[in-house]
Amino acid sequence: MDFELNDEQGMLRDTTRELLGRSYDAEKRNAVIATDLGWSQDVWKNFAEIGLLGLPFAEADGGMGAGPVETMAVMNEIGRSLAPEPYLDAVLVPGGLIAEVGSAEQRAAVLPTLSEGGILLAFAHDEPGTRWPAAAVSTTATPKGDGWILNGRKNPVLHGDCADILVVSAALPDGGVGLFLVNVDADGVTRTKYATHDGLRGAQVDLVEAPAKALGDGSDASAAITAAQVRAQAALCAEAVGAMSEALRLTTEYLKQRKQFGVPLAKFQTLTQRAADMYVRLELASSMSLYATMSLADGVVDPIVASRAKLQIGRVAREIGAEAIQMHGGIGMTAEYPVGHYVSRLIAIDHTLGSADDHLRVLAGQVASYDKVDIS
C-alpha cells in the first residue's frame, strides 16, 4: 500500500499550508480567537475559493468529489497551524450527514451553498450528562402537520454558536434516532454561546416545540451517525498529528536556542534523548492516523479501527504535550508562546468523541469477540 501523497494531494497540502502559514502565527491567532466569532471570515472565504469547503462532497452536489486522504491532509495542516476555523464542525460532519442521508432536494438546497461559504452548519447530537458512546438521546421528535417538532437540550454543540442550520438527532416515536434540519432562527430554538479552553467556540441549544424538517425520509439514522463519528474521529486524529508535529518542532528549536551554563540545551544528552522519544511517539501516532485514513479510503467505516487510532493518538498526545511543556519550562505555559495552545488543543481533541480511556474501555469490551490464537 502506498502511503505517500500523490502530486495532486501534495499540491492540496502545500496550498493549505501556504494559506494557513501566511494567515496565522501565535500573535495573529491570539487576536483572532479573542474576537466574538473566534475565527477569520477572510480565511474562510479563502477556504471556499480554493475548494476546501466542497472537498468531500460529490461533484453532483457542488463539491470536489475528493476522498478521505485529501480531507485528512487538510486536517493535518489545520492542526499544524492551530487554525480555529470550524472546518470539521461546520462542514465535514454535518455536511457529510446531509450528503449521506439527505434527499436530492435537501442536498441541492444546502451543499452547494455550504461549499461556497454561504452558510454554516453544526451537528447537535451530544447531550448533557452523557459521554461517548451515548446509548440513546433524550431529545424527542414528534410529528406535527407535514413536519416535526423537537424538544430537548443539546450540549456541547461544537461551533453551534455561529451555525445557520443545525443537524439535530432526536428519538423517533417508534424507536431509533432520526436526523432533522433546524433553522437556528426558528421559534423555540435558544442558543447559549461560550468559548472552550482551546480558544474555539460552542453552544448549548435548547429546543422547545422547535419546528424541524426530517433529513431524508425520517427513518432511523443511527448507522449514519456512527459512520459520521468514525470519520470525525479519523479527522481529529489527523489534526492531532499536525499539532503534535509542530509541538515537537517548537520544542527542538527551543532546545537549540535556549542556553544553560553557557551551552544550548540541545547539548544535554538527557534532553536530546527525550526529544528523540517524542519523535518516535509521533511516528507511531502518524502511523495510526494513516491506518484510520486508509481504512476509510478502502470503504471500511469501522468504529473499532477509529477507536484503535484514537486510543493510541490520545495517549501519544498526552505524552508529547507534557514533554513539550516540561522542556520549555515556564515559557511553555504563557499565552503569548504557542506551545501551550497546542497542548490545550490536543487535550480538547482527546476529549472529543471519546477520550483515550473511553476508547480503551470500548476495545476491552470487544476482546471476547475475537477468535483464540494458538501460538503453540
N, C-alpha and C positions, 0 to 999 in steps of 0.2 A: 504494500500500500504506500502511495506517495504522500508524504506529509508536508511537502513543500508547496507554497502557493504558486499558482501558475502566473503568467505575465499579467493577465487582467486582474487577478486577485491581488497581486503585488502592487499594481498601479492604484487599485482602490485603497489599499492600506496606506500607501505613500501619500495619496491625495488627502485622506482623512488625517494623517499625521501632520501634514503640512498645514492644513486648515486649523487644526486644534493647537498646533505649535505656535502659530502667529496670533491666535486668539487668547491663549491663556499662559500666564506664568503665575507664580504664587500670589503676587500683588494683584494682578488682574482678576484672578479667581476670587480672592477675598472680597474684592469690591463688588463683583457680580453677585455672589451668594448673599451679600448684605442687602441687596435690593428686595423689594416686596415680592417680585416674581421669582428671584433666586437663580435665574439663568438668562442667557442672552438671546433676545429675539433676532439679532443680527446673525449670530452663529446658526440659529435655527433656520433662518432664511437661506444661508449658505448650504445647510444640510439638504434643503429642498432643491436647491439649484443644481447640486452635483448628484442628485438622485438617491441620497441615503434614506430619505423618508419613505420612498416607494420600493426600496431594495428587496424586501422579502415577498412582495405581492406579485401576483401573476400580471403579465402584460395586459391581459384582457380586463383586469381591474385597475388599470392605470399605473401599474408598478413596473419593476425592472425584471422580475422573474428570477432573482438570484437565489442561491441556496444557503444552507447553514454555514458553509465555510466563509462566504463573503460576510454574512452577518456577524460571525464571531470575530473576523478580522477587524471590523468596525468597533465592536465592543472592546476588543483588546486595546485599541487606540484611545477609546473613551476612558478606560481605566488608566492608561499610561499618563494621560493629561489631566485626569480628575475632572473632566468636563461635566458640568452639572445639568446639561440639557437632558430632558426626560425621554431619551430615545427608546429605552426599554419599556418604561411605564406608560408612555403616551402613544407609542407606535407599535412596537413589536408584539407585546402581549395582547392588548385589546384589539389592535388591528388584525392580528393573527386569528383571534377568535371570530371576528366578523368574516374574515376570508374563509374560514373553515365551516362555520355554522350558518352564516347569514344567507339569505336568499339572494338571487341575482339582482333584484331591485335594491336590496339593502347594500350590497357590495358596491353597486354603481353609484348609490347616493353618498356613500361615506369614503370609500378607499381612494378614489382619485383626488378628492379634496384633501384628505389626510396626507397623501403623497406630495401634494403641492404646498403643504404647510398651512392650509386654510382653517383647519380645525384641530383640536386636541382631544384625545380620548383618555380614559382611565378605566382600569378593571377593578370594580368594587366587589371583592369576594371575602376577604378576611373580616372576622367579627371579633368584638371584644371578648376576652375570656377564653379564646381558643388558641391553639398553637398547631403548627403544621405537624402531620397532615390532619386537617379537620375532617371528622367523620360526617358531619352534616352542617347545614346552615340553618339559622333560626329565622332569617328574613323570609317572609311568605309572599307568594304571588296568588292573587285571586282574580278570576276573570270578571270583567265588567264591560258590558256592551261588546264592541268589536276590539277591545283592548284588554289591558290588565291594570291592576293597582298593586303596589308593593308597600309592605310595612316591615320596618326593621332598621337596624343600625349597622353600618359598615365602618370598620376602623382597624388598622390603618388602610387608607386608600392612597397609595403612593402617587404623588403628583395629582391627586384629585382636586387640589386647590385651584388648578389652572385649566381643568378639563372643561370642554363644552358638552360632551356626551359621555355618559357612563355606561359601561357594560356591566350589568349587575346580575349576580347569581342569587336565586331565590328558590325556596322549596315549592314544588308544584303540588296542587291539591291531591293528585293521585299518586304521589311519590316521585322521587327523583329530584334533580336540580336543574332548573331551566335558566336560560340567559335572556336578559331583557335590555333594551336600549332605553335610557332615561335621559331626558334633557335636564341639565343642571338648573335651568331657569324655571322649570315646571313647578306648579303648586305642590306643596308637600315635600319639597326637597330642601334640606338645610345643610349647609357645609360649615364646619368649624376648621379653620385652616391653622397649620402650625409648621414650624421648621424642625427638622430632625438633627441629631448631633453631628451628622456628617455634612451639614450645610445644605441638604436637599429639602424637599417640601412634601407635605402630606396633608390629609384632611380626614376628619370624621364626617360621614354622611348619614344623616337621619332621614328616613323615608316614612312619611305618614300619609297613607292613601295617595301615594305618588303615582301619577299615570305613567304607563310604560308600554312599549311595544315588544312583543316576543321576537327574539333573534332567531331567524329561521322559522321552523314550523312549531316552535314552542315545546318540543319534546325534551326528554331528559338529555342534558348535555354534559353529564359527569365525565364521560370519556374525553370529550373535547377540553374540558377544564384541566384534567390530569395531563393531557398532552401539552397544553399551553404552559403548565407549570414545569414540565420536563424541559421544554425549550427555553423557558426563562431561567431555569437553574443552570443550563449549559451556557447561556449568555452571561449570567453572573460569574460563572467560573472563568470565562474568557476575560471579563472585565477585571476580575481579581488578579489574574496572571499579569495583565498590563500594569496594574497598580503595584504589584509586588516587584516587577522588574524595575520600575522606576524607583521604588523604595531602596532596592539593592544598589542601583546606580548612584543615588544620592549618598548612600552610606559609604560606598567605596571611594567616591570623590572626597567626602569629608575626611576619611582616613588618610588620604594622600595630602590634604591641605592643612589639617589641624596638627599642630606641633605640641609635643610634650617632652620636657627635658632637652629641648633644642632639636628634636628629630621628629619627622612625621609619624603619626600614629600607625601608618601602614608598615613601619619598620618593626613594630612589635609583633612577634610571631603569633602570640595567642589571638590577637585581634584579626590577623590575616586568616588564621585557621577558622575563626568564627565566621568571617565573611565568606570563606570557601564553603562552609556548611550551609550558609544562606543560599549560595548559588546552587548547590546540589538539591536542596529542598525546592527551589524554584523550578529546576528542571523536572523534578518529579511532578510538581503541580501542573506544569505546562503539558506534560505527557498525559495526565489525567484529563485536562481540558480538551486536548486533541482527541482522546478516546471518546468523550461525550459528543464532540462535534462530528467526528467521523461516523459515529453510530447514527446520528440524525441524518447525515448526508446519505447513508445507506438505507434510509427509510425506517430505521429502528427507533421508535419512540418508546423507550423503556425506562420506567421510573427507577428501576434498580441500577441501571447504568448511571443515571443522573445522581442517585444517592451515593454511589461509589465515588464519583468525581467530586461531589460537594463535600463529602466527609474528608477526603484527603486534602482538598484545597482549603477547607476551613481550618484544618489542623496546621497546614503549612503557613497560611496567612497569619495565624496567631503567633507562630514561632518567628517568622520573618519580621512581623511588626514589632514584637518585643525586642528582638535583637537590634533592629534599626533604631528604636528609641534609646536603648541602652548604650549603643556605641556612639550615638550623637551626644549623649549627656543631656544637660539642661536645655540646650537649644532645640532638641527634638520635641519638647513639649510646648514650645511657643507657637502662637497663632501666626506669627509672621513667617515662620520657616515651614516648608511644605511637608516634611516627612510625617509630622503628627497628623496632618489632614489625610495622608494616605492610609495611615493606620486606622483612623476613625472610619474611613470608607470601607476598609477591609472588615472591620468589626460589623458594620452595618450589613455588608454582603453576607457575612456568616450567619447573621440573624434573620435574613430574608429567605422565605421558603424553606425553613428548616436549618437549624444550626448543625454543627458537626455532631453534637451529642444526639440530636433528633435523628439524623440520618444513620448514626451508629445503631440506635435503637431499632430503626426500621430494618436495617440489614441483618441485625442479630435475630430479628423475628423471622427472617427468611431461611435461616440455617437448616431447619428441619426439612425444607422443601428440596434440598439438593441431594443428589444421589451419593451414596457412600463410595469413597475412592479407596481401593485396595492397593497399597503400595508394597505388599509383601512379595 
